[in-house]
Amino acid sequence: MKRAIILLIINGLFLTNYAQQPEWEVYIGLSNRNEAPNDLIEYYDGGYYIEGAHWTNQPSIGWNVKTNINGSILWQRTLTYSSNAINGWHVRIDTEGNRYIGGLFVNNDQAWPFVAKFNACGEKVWCKTLTKQAYLHGWVTGMVINKNNEIIVSLNYSTAQLIDRVFLTGFNADGDVLWQNVYASLSNYPLLRGPVIYSMIEHNNEYYLSGYCYWPYPNNPSHVFLRLFFIGIDSRFKEKWILPFAPLDAIHGKAYYTIPVDDTVLMGVGERWLPGVEKVSILMFFDINGQELGYKQILNNAIGPSFDLNIITTAARINDSLFLSPVYLGIYPQTYFGEIVYDIAGNVYNYTMKGHYAGNSKMTKTYDNKYVIGIPVKINSTYSSIYLYKIDHNLQSVPVDTTPRVYDSLCPHPIQSGTIDMSDCMVWVGTEDIPTPDKYYASIKTIPIAVYPNPARDNVTFAFENTEHHKNIALKCYNLLGMQQYEAHIAKGQKESTTNVSHWPAGMYVTVIYSEGRPVGRVKFVVAR
């Protein structure tokens, strides 16, 4: 028999949580609104951050909610932008508590991707919109902050006729667009159609994208059909491979997420479409070189005889052999939500069914190896709110945490609820002239030096670029006989250094700057008398 539905249906939610249970579950919503989570992360202070949206009639409005460790709201911010819609779809946080949001805003019936930075107090620092000529729509599909503190976003762009491009764009923490590269391009794959990306992960300093595409039937390149789809990208952001999964099998569906099985094997999760109304979860295995290793299905009858649908869109590891996912379960014509525990062979060890499905769920694994899940649920026939709950690996609700905590400690003052004006997201950044990763990383291998005044009599100043990308930097000045006249340590990120040369012998000098003992820049100047 199916598990008992434990969803609590309530009427009229305001901005608070209702009916706190001994177990960890809350409802988050506004009066007479629909709400949904677009992303969910654990914050540095043990609380949770929901990058969400609310609406009465479309379009929806960006809505950010910060909770404590038990889901109680600490503050909330609504993103505003004239009469246009603006939504954050992905959020990441750095070690200093800065928050980065990627999403899209709608302007004059066109949608454009934006990336924004908010400091530890939730105040907007910068916002950039990425445009591309001849494209009518674009959106952020994934976000990673890598070990170099670069913000990497995956993007889809489209034209009115053909969706044909996937991009990665790199930002620094100051909002500068560093580089952009194209993947799954028509020039390299002329038979590929309509690649769409849902998520991006980083694994061992490489990147893996999951989604779907349209790929030709065998022996009939003019006829394309829906394929689960992955892209592998190396540490310098070169495309390693594309993978329309199982192209010789009749597998139609979508890939939503990828999770590492070990250092060399990855598991994609998604849905497979079977004849009629039946859909099943599919586990797809491939290695870091893009070689298919097979797949397993989580069949509906492995869960229960009445089910005709089960779909997982994300996954978290429990241990070396088991995984946990939110799951959508169908008993035609109804769809419910819950969780499922399974292994890589598709065996089901446990599941729950909680209530009626009303939208996509988001999940984050917590510091104490628990799982917080947010999903929109109907509170009446008109509106939905976010049901936020925490479970363990046995799919049991966990008790509330009574440990006293300090929240938002990286902000020097209490954070207030309110609105954030996003109008300056109309800082358009044309991407046609942005360098490729190859050109960008080649440019930062050196440290260009300028010197002034030249000739110099008293003080001379050396100005640097790119020092933030180097370490163990030393500046040395030599006369024309190769004898060292001066040496200084240059800090990472330092822009200039000044020294007095009034006591130096007149003549020409060569200044060399070293990084890790390797010369990376030089300049000549004259000391005059």
C-alpha positions in Angstrom: 0.0 0.0 0.0 1.1 3.6 -0.5 2.4 5.5 2.4 0.0 7.8 4.2 0.0 11.3 2.8 1.3 13.6 5.6 0.9 16.9 3.8 -0.8 19.5 6.0 -3.1 21.7 4.0 -3.6 25.1 5.5 -5.4 28.2 4.4 -4.0 31.7 4.1 -0.2 31.8 4.7 1.5 35.1 5.7 5.2 35.7 5.8 6.0 33.4 8.7 6.2 29.6 9.3 3.1 27.8 10.5 2.5 25.0 12.9 6.1 24.2 13.9 6.1 20.5 14.6 8.4 18.5 17.0 9.9 17.3 13.7 11.6 19.8 11.3 9.0 21.1 8.8 7.7 24.5 8.0 5.6 26.4 5.4 6.9 29.6 3.9 4.7 31.9 1.9 3.0 35.2 1.4 -0.7 35.9 1.6 -2.5 35.3 -1.6 0.6 34.4 -3.6 2.2 31.4 -5.3 5.7 30.6 -4.2 8.3 28.2 -5.5 12.0 27.5 -4.7 14.4 27.9 -7.6 17.5 27.0 -5.6 18.3 26.1 -2.0 21.7 26.2 -0.2 23.0 25.8 3.3 24.4 29.1 4.5 27.8 29.6 6.2 26.1 30.1 9.6 24.0 26.9 9.5 20.9 28.6 8.2 19.3 28.1 4.8 18.8 30.4 1.8 16.0 30.0 -0.7 16.4 31.6 -4.1 12.7 31.6 -5.0 9.9 33.4 -6.8 6.4 34.5 -6.0 3.5 35.6 -8.1 -0.3 36.0 -8.4 -0.4 36.2 -12.1 2.6 35.7 -14.3 5.3 37.1 -14.6 6.9 35.9 -11.3 9.1 38.1 -9.1 12.4 37.1 -7.5 12.0 36.4 -3.8 15.0 35.6 -1.5 14.4 34.0 2.0 17.0 33.4 4.7 16.0 31.0 7.5 17.7 29.8 10.7 18.7 26.2 11.1 15.1 25.2 11.9 13.6 27.0 8.9 12.3 30.0 10.8 12.5 33.1 8.6 15.2 35.6 9.6 14.7 38.0 6.7 13.4 38.1 3.1 14.0 40.3 0.1 12.0 40.8 -3.0 13.8 41.7 -6.3 12.2 44.5 -8.1 12.7 45.8 -11.6 10.2 48.3 -13.0 7.2 46.3 -14.4 9.4 43.6 -15.8 10.0 40.1 -14.3 13.3 39.3 -12.7 14.2 35.9 -11.2 17.2 34.3 -9.7 17.5 30.6 -10.6 20.9 29.7 -9.1 22.7 30.9 -6.0 26.2 30.2 -4.6 28.1 31.7 -1.6 31.8 32.3 -1.2 34.0 32.1 1.9 33.4 35.8 2.8 29.6 35.4 2.9 29.1 37.1 -0.5 26.2 35.6 -2.4 26.0 35.3 -6.2 22.8 34.9 -8.1 22.3 33.9 -11.7 19.0 34.1 -13.5 17.0 36.0 -16.1 15.0 39.1 -16.5 12.3 39.8 -19.1 12.5 43.0 -21.0 10.2 43.9 -23.9 9.2 40.3 -24.4 12.9 39.2 -24.5 14.6 37.3 -21.7 18.3 38.0 -20.8 20.6 36.3 -18.4 22.0 38.3 -15.5 24.5 37.6 -12.8 24.6 39.7 -9.5 26.7 39.8 -6.4 25.3 40.6 -2.9 27.5 41.2 0.1 27.2 39.4 3.5 24.6 42.0 4.5 22.4 41.2 1.5 23.2 44.5 -0.3 23.7 44.5 -4.0 27.3 45.0 -5.1 27.0 44.7 -8.9 24.7 43.2 -11.5 25.5 42.4 -15.1 23.3 41.4 -18.0 24.9 39.4 -20.8 23.6 40.1 -24.3 24.4 38.4 -27.6 23.5 39.8 -31.0 20.9 37.9 -33.0 19.6 36.1 -29.9 16.2 36.8 -28.5 16.4 34.9 -25.2 19.1 33.8 -22.8 19.1 32.4 -19.2 21.6 31.2 -16.6 21.4 27.4 -16.3 24.1 26.7 -13.7 26.7 28.3 -11.4 30.0 27.3 -9.7 32.5 29.2 -7.7 35.8 27.5 -8.4 39.1 27.3 -6.3 40.3 30.5 -8.0 37.3 32.3 -6.7 36.0 32.7 -10.3 32.2 32.7 -10.8 31.5 30.3 -13.6 28.0 30.4 -15.1 26.5 28.2 -17.8 24.1 29.9 -20.2 21.7 28.9 -22.9 20.9 31.4 -25.7 18.3 31.0 -28.4 17.0 32.5 -31.5 13.4 32.6 -32.7 14.2 29.8 -35.1 16.7 27.5 -33.4 18.1 26.9 -30.0 21.7 26.2 -30.9 24.2 27.4 -28.3 25.6 26.5 -24.9 28.0 28.9 -23.2 30.2 29.2 -20.1 31.2 32.6 -18.9 33.7 33.4 -16.2 33.5 36.4 -13.8 35.8 37.6 -11.1 34.5 38.7 -7.7 34.5 42.3 -8.9 32.0 41.6 -11.7 34.5 41.7 -14.6 33.6 39.3 -17.4 36.8 37.4 -17.9 36.1 35.1 -20.8 33.3 33.2 -22.6 33.4 30.0 -24.6 30.8 28.1 -26.7 30.1 24.4 -26.4 28.0 21.9 -28.5 28.2 24.4 -31.4 26.6 23.9 -34.7 29.9 24.4 -36.5 31.3 21.3 -34.7 28.1 19.3 -34.5 25.9 20.3 -37.5 23.4 17.5 -36.8 22.8 18.6 -33.1 19.7 20.6 -32.4 18.3 22.4 -29.4 20.7 21.7 -26.6 19.3 22.8 -23.3 21.2 22.6 -20.0 19.6 22.2 -16.5 22.6 22.0 -14.2 26.4 22.2 -13.9 28.8 20.6 -11.4 32.5 20.8 -10.8 34.4 17.6 -10.2 38.2 17.5 -9.8 38.5 20.9 -11.4 36.5 19.9 -14.4 32.9 20.7 -15.3 30.0 18.6 -16.4 26.7 19.9 -17.8 23.4 17.9 -17.9 20.3 18.5 -20.0 18.8 17.4 -23.2 19.1 17.8 -27.0 17.7 16.6 -30.3 19.8 14.1 -32.1 19.3 12.4 -35.5 17.9 8.9 -35.8 20.4 6.3 -36.9 20.6 6.3 -40.7 18.2 9.3 -40.9 20.0 12.6 -40.1 17.0 14.7 -41.2 14.8 13.3 -38.4 15.9 14.2 -34.8 14.5 13.1 -31.5 14.9 13.9 -27.8 18.0 12.7 -26.1 19.4 12.9 -22.6 22.6 15.0 -23.0 25.9 15.7 -21.2 28.9 17.9 -21.9 32.4 17.5 -20.4 34.7 20.5 -20.0 38.3 20.5 -18.8 40.0 22.7 -16.2 40.9 25.3 -18.9 37.3 25.3 -20.1 37.9 23.5 -23.4 35.2 21.1 -24.5 36.3 17.5 -23.9 33.2 15.9 -25.4 29.4 15.9 -25.9 27.3 12.9 -25.1 23.8 12.4 -26.4 23.3 9.4 -24.1 22.6 6.0 -25.6 22.2 7.2 -29.2 21.6 3.7 -30.6 18.9 2.8 -28.0 15.3 4.1 -28.0 15.8 6.2 -24.9 13.8 9.5 -24.9 14.0 11.7 -21.9 15.9 14.4 -20.0 19.0 14.5 -17.8 18.7 16.8 -14.8 21.8 16.4 -12.8 25.2 14.6 -12.5 26.8 13.3 -9.4 30.3 11.6 -9.1 30.4 7.9 -8.3 34.1 8.0 -7.8 37.1 10.0 -9.3 36.6 8.6 -12.8 32.9 7.6 -13.0 29.9 9.9 -13.1 26.2 9.2 -12.7 23.6 11.3 -14.5 20.0 11.2 -13.2 16.9 12.0 -15.1 13.7 10.7 -16.6 13.0 8.2 -19.4 9.8 8.3 -21.4 8.1 5.0 -22.1 5.1 4.4 -24.3 1.9 5.9 -23.0 1.9 7.9 -19.7 4.6 5.9 -18.0 7.9 7.6 -17.1 10.7 6.2 -15.0 13.9 7.5 -13.4 17.1 6.6 -15.3 20.6 6.4 -13.9 23.2 6.9 -16.6 26.9 6.1 -16.2 29.8 7.5 -18.1 33.4 8.2 -17.4 35.3 11.5 -17.3 36.3 10.9 -20.9 32.7 10.8 -22.1 32.5 7.0 -22.6 29.1 5.4 -21.9 29.2 2.7 -19.2 25.6 1.7 -19.3 22.4 2.7 -17.5 19.9 1.4 -15.0 16.2 2.3 -14.5 14.2 2.7 -11.4 11.1 0.9 -12.6 7.7 1.9 -11.2 6.8 -1.6 -10.1 10.0 -1.6 -8.0 8.3 1.1 -5.8 4.8 -0.2 -5.9 2.3 -1.9 -8.3 0.1 1.2 -8.7 2.7 3.7 -9.8 3.1 4.7 -13.5 5.6 7.5 -13.0 8.7 8.2 -10.9 11.2 11.0 -11.7 14.3 12.2 -9.8 15.9 15.5 -10.7 18.8 15.7 -8.3 20.7 13.3 -6.0 22.9 13.3 -2.9 25.2 10.6 -1.7 24.3 8.7 1.6 27.4 6.4 1.5 29.5 4.5 -1.0 26.6 2.6 -2.3 23.4 4.5 -1.6 21.9 7.7 -2.9 18.9 9.9 -1.8 16.7 11.9 -4.1 13.4 13.8 -4.0 11.1 11.9 -6.2 7.8 12.6 -8.1 5.5 9.6 -8.0 2.5 9.2 -10.3 -0.7 7.2 -9.8 -2.5 8.4 -13.0 -3.9 11.0 -13.1 -2.4 12.3 -9.8 1.3 13.1 -9.0 2.8 13.2 -5.6 6.1 14.1 -4.1 8.4 12.3 -1.7 11.9 10.9 -1.4 13.6 7.7 -2.5 16.7 5.8 -1.4 18.3 3.6 -4.1 21.6 2.2 -5.3 23.4 2.4 -8.7 21.7 -0.8 -9.8 18.3 0.8 -9.5 17.3 -1.1 -6.5 14.9 0.8 -4.2 15.5 0.5 -0.5 13.0 3.1 0.9 10.6 5.7 -0.2 8.0 8.1 1.1 5.0 9.8 -0.5 4.1 13.0 1.2 1.6 15.0 -0.8 0.4 16.3 -4.2 3.0 17.6 -6.5 2.8 21.3 -7.3 6.3 22.1 -8.7 9.9 21.2 -8.8 11.8 20.5 -5.5 15.2 21.6 -4.4 17.6 19.8 -2.0 20.8 20.6 -0.1 22.8 18.1 2.0 23.7 19.7 5.4 26.8 19.8 7.5 25.4 17.0 9.8 24.6 14.7 6.9 20.9 15.4 6.8 18.9 16.6 3.8 16.8 19.8 3.6 14.2 19.8 0.8 12.0 22.6 -0.4 9.0 22.1 -2.7 5.9 24.2 -3.7 2.7 22.7 -2.3 -0.9 23.7 -2.8 -2.4 25.4 0.3 -5.8 25.7 -1.4 -7.2 25.5 -4.9 -5.6 28.8 -5.9 -2.2 29.3 -4.2 0.9 27.4 -3.3 3.6 27.9 -0.7 7.0 26.4 -0.1 7.1 23.3 2.1 10.5 23.2 3.7 11.5 20.1 5.7 14.6 18.2 6.9 15.1 14.4 6.9 17.8 11.8 7.7 19.0 9.0 5.4 16.1 6.8 6.7 13.7 9.4 5.3 12.6 10.3 8.8 11.9 13.8 9.9 14.5 15.1 12.3 13.9 17.1 15.5 14.5 20.8 15.7 17.9 22.0 16.7 17.8 23.8 20.0 21.5 24.8 20.0 21.9 28.7 20.3 23.4 30.2 17.2 24.4 33.6 15.8 23.3 34.2 12.3 24.7 36.5 9.6 27.8 37.1 11.7 29.8 38.4 8.7 27.4 41.4 8.5 28.1 44.1 11.2 24.4 45.0 11.6 21.1 43.1 11.6 19.7 42.4 8.1 16.3 43.8 7.5 13.6 42.5 5.2 12.6 44.6 2.2 13.1 45.0 -1.5 16.2 45.3 -3.7 16.0 47.5 -6.8 17.6 45.6 -9.7 17.2 48.3 -12.3 20.9 48.6 -12.8 20.9 45.1 -14.2 20.5 47.0 -17.4 24.3 47.4 -17.5 24.6 45.5 -20.7 27.7 43.5 -21.3 28.1 42.6 -25.0 29.8 39.2 -25.2 31.0 39.4 -28.8 34.4 40.9 -27.8 35.0 38.8 -24.7 38.1 36.7 -25.0 38.1 32.9 -25.0 39.5 31.1 -22.0 42.7 30.4 -23.9 43.3 34.0 -24.7 42.4 35.1 -21.2 44.6 32.7 -19.3 47.5 33.4 -21.7 47.1 37.1 -20.9 47.4 36.6 -17.1 50.5 34.5 -17.2 52.5 37.7 -17.4 52.8 40.7 -15.2 53.0 43.8 -17.4 55.0 46.6 -15.7 54.9 50.3 -16.4 57.4 52.7 -14.8 57.2 56.5 -14.2 58.7 59.0 -14.3 61.2 57.9 -16.9 63.9 59.2 -16.7 63.8 59.4 -12.9 65.8 61.4 -10.5 64.3 60.9 -7.0 61.4 58.5 -6.7 60.4 55.9 -9.3 57.1 54.0 -9.3 56.5 50.6 -10.8 52.8 49.8 -11.8 51.7 46.2 -12.2 48.9 44.2 -13.7 47.7 40.6 -13.0 49.5 40.2 -9.6 46.3 38.8 -8.1 46.9 35.7 -10.3 50.4 35.1 -9.1 52.2 34.3 -5.8 55.7 34.6 -4.4 56.3 37.7 -6.5 59.7 39.5 -6.4 60.8 42.6 -8.2 64.5 43.1 -9.0 66.4 45.9 -10.7 69.7 45.3 -12.6 72.2 47.6 -14.1 73.5 47.0 -17.6 76.3 44.8 -16.3 73.7 42.5 -14.7 74.4 43.5 -11.2 71.4 43.6 -8.9 70.7 47.1 -7.6 67.4 46.6 -5.8 64.9 44.0 -4.7 61.3 44.2 -3.3 58.6 41.7 -2.4 55.3 42.3 -4.2 52.1 41.2 -2.5 49.4 39.3 -4.3 47.1 41.8 -5.8 49.5 44.8 -5.3 49.1 47.4 -8.0 52.3 49.5 -7.6 55.5 49.9 -5.7 57.7 53.1 -5.2 61.4 53.4 -4.3 63.9 56.2 -4.1 66.7 56.1 -6.7 68.4 59.4 -5.9 71.5 57.5 -4.6 71.7 55.1 -7.6 74.4 55.7 -10.2 73.1 57.3 -13.3 72.3 55.1 -16.2 69.9 52.5 -17.6 68.3 49.8 -15.5 66.3 46.7 -16.3 63.5 45.8 -13.9 62.4 42.1 -13.9 59.4 40.8 -12.0 59.3 37.1 -11.0 56.5 34.8 -10.0 57.6 31.6 -8.2 61.1 32.3 -9.4 60.1 32.6 -13.1 60.4 35.9 -15.0 57.0 37.1 -16.0 57.5 40.8 -16.9 60.3 43.4 -17.5 60.8 47.1 -18.2 63.7 49.4 -18.8 64.1 52.9 -17.2 66.8 55.5 -16.9 68.2 57.2 -13.7 69.3 60.7 -14.7 71.3 63.3 -12.9 
